[in-house]
Amino acid sequence: MTDPGPDVQVKIPTDSIIPEQQMILLLADAHTIEAALVIARNRGSNTRELGNFYYAGLFGKYRISRQRYQQNLEYYREDPDAFIKLYEKVNRELVEREKNFVKPVSD
C-alpha cells in the first residue's frame, strides 16, 4: 500500500478507528509476529505461508481485516508526534511481555 503523502488526510469512518489501547496491543502482536518471522527466515524457512497464517490469526483475534489494519496505520501516522507516543506505548507493552519470557540471570 502506498503512503498517501503528508498533505492527504486519511478518511476512514469513525466507527472503523481502532481505539488506541487496542491498537497498542495489536501493534505489539504484529511486532511479535515479525520477530518470529525473522527467526524462521534466519533458520532457512520460507516465511510467506507462515506469515499469512500468523497474520490471519492476528486479524481474527482482533476481528479486523487486513484493510482495516492498514487504514488505521495510515490514520495514526497522520500525526507524527502522536504516532511516536503510540509507539512508545507499544515499546513499553513489548518490554512488559518480555519480562514474562526472559529468565533473570542468577549470579
Stockholm file with secondary structure:
# STOCKHOLM 1.0

chainA/1-107         MTDPGPDVQVKIPTDSIIPEQQMILLLADAHTIEAALVIARNRGSNTRELGNFYYAGLFGKYRISRQRYQQNLEYYREDPDAFIKLYEKVNRELVEREKNFVKPVSD
#=GR chainA/1-107 SS CCCCCTTCCCCCCGGGSCCHHHHHHHHHHHHHHHHHHHHHHHTTCCCHHHHHHHHHHHHHHHTCCHHHHHHHHHHHHTSHHHHHHHHHHHHHHHHHHHHTTCCCCCC
#=GC SS_cons         CCCCCTTCCCCCCGGGSCCHHHHHHHHHHHHHHHHHHHHHHHTTCCCHHHHHHHHHHHHHHHTCCHHHHHHHHHHHHTSHHHHHHHHHHHHHHHHHHHHTTCCCCCC
//
